[in-house]
Amino acid sequence: MKIEKEQIYHQYLQREKEFIRAPYQSEFEFYAAVRSGDVDRVKQLCEENFEGKQEGWGLLSTNPLQNLKYHFAITVAMIARQCIEGGMELSDSYSLSDFYIRKADESKKASDITDLHKTMCVDYAKKMRALRKKMITSMPVAKAVDYIYDHLHTQITLEELADYVKLNPAYFSRLFKKEMGIPVSTYIRRQKVETAKNMLAYSEFQVSQIAQILAFPSQSYFAEIFKKETGFTPMEYKRNNLFKSN
């Protein structure tokens, strides 16, 4: 059962290969992944070649290379704004976007821009991932946070985390709360809810499936926690946020 749940969770991470969705939906799914600092997800989405995804794009130049450069600049601008809304300093985000737009402008081949696109997206995602941990001062808590993000499909316990970072559970619990401002259990719950929000908005999974994938004891408990954190039931959130960015 554990292996099956893990497989389902990873199917969610790779779901763009399994479901046919409107470009608008997948576009904002991509921006949400960058904004949340989901580096692995961004890398997966970038496997779709930027150069080969021009169907439906507007024609901004009759020169194919210049057209690609213009669309690259639009993508950078959108990501820069998403990251600012996610907490990145305005000057840092725009400075980074200016850098990549200049690099694109200097490119001589479409393949160069394709490679630059992936580098740019992963760079922003890594910076957003670092941003979410900027208040962390100790290596054990930083390692624990990464472990939590990689194991949201399981029932993560305090003892499991303490063992992973090689600390006494009681000491680790105090350290985590001191640095993160909330107990370990609360942090895990909130990250599961954040993932559930993305799954509700960007996938075809049912509420019951999401509850199971994210290792909630029951659908009713998942709904209770979700409403407590967001103010909405899972179905209300899905109706209000379908195809929208977070």
N, C-alpha and C positions, 0 to 999 in steps of 0.2 A: 504493500500500500504506500509506503514511504517513497519507494522508487517511482511508482505510478504518479504520485502527486508532484514529485520533482520534475518528471517528464512533462506533465501538464503545465507546470509553471514555466518551464523553458519554452514550451510551445507558445505560451503567451508572449514571451520575450521575442519570439521569432514570427509572430502572427501575421506580419505583412506578407509572408510567403504563403499563408494558408487562406486568407480571406481576400475577397475583392471588395475594395472600398473606394469611395469617391476621393479624388485627388485632394479636395479641401480637407477632408478628415485626416488623411495621412500626412499632409503638410503640417497641420497643427500638432499632430502626434510627434512629428520630428522636432518641432520647436520646443515642445514640452519636455522632450528627452534631454535636449541641450540645456534648457533652463534648470532642470532638476539635477543636472550633473551626472546623469546616467551614462557614463562613458561607454560601457559595453553595448548598451542599446544604440547609442549614436554610431558606434563603429558598425554595428549590424545594418543600420539603415543606410549608412554611407556606402555599403557594398553595392547598392544600386547606383550604377555609374551616373554621375552628374551630367556628363556629356550626352548620355543616352536617354535622359528623362525629359526631353524637350516637347513631347506631345502635349498639346494644350497650352504651351507657353505663348505669350504674345510675341510678335515679330518686332523687335526694337531696333534691328539693323538688318539690312540685306546682306551684310558681311557676316558669315556664320561665326567666325571667331569673335567679332565685336559683339554680336548678339549674345554669345555665351558670357562674355565679360560683363555685359549689362545685367544679365540675370544673376550672375555671381554677386554683383554689387547689391542687388535687391535682397538676395538671401542673407548676405552679411548684415545689412541694415536691419532686417527683421530679427535676426538672432541677437544683434547688439541691443535692440530695444527689449526683447524678451528677457535678456540677462539683467538689464537694468531694473526691470520690474521684479526680477528674482532676487535683487539685492546687490548686484555688482555696482561699483561706483561708476557714475555716468562718464567721468573723464577716462577711466580705465577701459570701459567698454568701447567708447568711440575711438580711443587711441588704437585699440586692437583692430577695430573695423577699418580704420584708415590704413593701417599697416597692410592688411590683407588685400584691400582694394588696390593699393599701389602695386603689390606683388602681382595681382591679376592683370593689371594694366601693362606690366612689363612682360607678361607671358607671350610666347610666340606660337604656341601650339595648343589646341583644344585639350590634349591629354595633360598638359601642364596645369591647366585650370581645374581639371578633374581631380588631380592629385592635391592641388592646393585647397580645393573644397573640403576634402576629407580632413586635411591637416587643420584647417581653420575651425571646422565643427568640433573636432576632438579637443582642440586647444581651448575653445570656449567651455566645453563640457567639463574638462579637467579643472579649469579655473572656478567653475560653479561648484564642483565637488569639493574643492579646497575651501571655498567660501563657507560652505555649510559646516565645515569643521574648524573654522578660524578661531573659535573660542576654546578649542581643545588644546590643552597644554601638555598632556602626557601621552606617551606612546600607547599604553594599554587601552585608554579610552578611544584613541584614534583607530586602533586595530579592532576594537569592539564595534565601533560604528560601521566600519567596512564589512565586518562579519554579519552584522544585522542586515545590511542592504543586500548581501549575497544570499541570505537564508530566510527571506521573508515568507517563503513557502513552507516553513517548518514552525513548530512550536518552540521558540527560542526561550531558554530558561536562564536565570541569573547564574546558576551553577555552571551551565554550559559555557557561558561567556567568560566567567571567572577562570574556568579551566583553560579556555583558549588563550587568555592573556596571562595565565600563570600567576593569578593573585587569589588571595583568600576571598571568598564570596562577600563577606561582610565588609571588608576593606574596599573591594572593588565597587560595591554598591554605593558606599559613601563617596568614593572618588568620582564615580560617574555623575551622581547627583550634584556634586560640587561644581563640576566643570560644565555639565549640560543644563543644569538648572531644574531638571525633572528626574524622577526615578527611571531606572532602566525599563521597567514594565510599561510606563507611560510612553517613553520614547519608541519602544517597539510597536506599541499599539498605534501611535500616530503615523509611523512610517508605513504600516500595513494599510491604514486608511488612505494615505496619500497614493499608494499603489492601486488600491481599490478604486479611487476616483479616476485614475487614468484608464483602468480597465473598463469602468462603466462608460466613460466618454468615448473610448477609442477601440473597443472590441465588441464582439457579438456574444461574449459570455453572459450567462444568466446570473442573477444575484446568488443563487444557490451554488453555482459553480465557483464563483469568486470567493465565497465564504469558505469553500472546501480547499481551493487552491492556496489561499493565504492562511490555512490552518486554524481557522476559527472553530471553536467547539461545535457551533451550530449556526444555522442561518439566522435564527432569532437573536442570538448574541451578537453576531456580526452587525445586524440591522440596528441593534440597540447602541453599540459602540459607534457605529458610523453616524447615527443621528446625534449622539452626544458630541462628537467632534466637529460635525459640519452643520448641524441644524436641520438636515434633510434626511429622509429615508433614502436608501440606495436607489429606489425607483424614481423618486422625486429628483434626485441628483442627475440620474441618467437622462430623464426627460429634459431637464433644464440645461444640460451641458453637452449633449450629443453634438459631435463635430466641432466643439469649441475648445479653445486652449484653456489650460488652468490658469 
